[in-house]
Amino acid sequence: MQALVVIGRDARAVGRAVRSRRAPGVAVAGFVGDDEDAARQMAEEMLGGVDEVVLADESARGRGPRPV
């Protein structure tokens, strides 16, 4: 199973990114804020690991997903 964490300052953008990435075999956790280390740590506890960090807010536009 692939595990993703979506992080961003805009709750709506995070929610949209989480919904758009849900699929069979994909676990997604979303966090509102800008502390990537804390979000990654919480997602690892929830999902058992993180394969990819996705930045979802407007300031991250164009950067795309960041592999772990």
QUIRAWO-V370557 format. One record per residue. N is the residue number from 1. BURIAL is b if it has 24 or more other ideal C-beta (glycine too) atoms within 12 Angstrom, else e. Layout:
((N	BURIAL) (N	BURIAL))
This chain:
((1	e) (2	e) (3	b) (4	b) (5	b) (6	b) (7	b) (8	b) (9	e) (10	e) (11	e) (12	e) (13	b) (14	b) (15	e) (16	e) (17	b) (18	b) (19	e) (20	e) (21	b) (22	e) (23	e) (24	e) (25	e) (26	e) (27	b) (28	b) (29	b) (30	b) (31	b) (32	b) (33	e) (34	e) (35	e) (36	b) (37	e) (38	e) (39	b) (40	b) (41	e) (42	e) (43	b) (44	e) (45	e) (46	e) (47	b) (48	e) (49	e) (50	b) (51	b) (52	b) (53	b) (54	b) (55	b) (56	b) (57	b) (58	e) (59	e) (60	e) (61	e) (62	e) (63	e) (64	e) (65	e) (66	e) (67	e) (68	e))
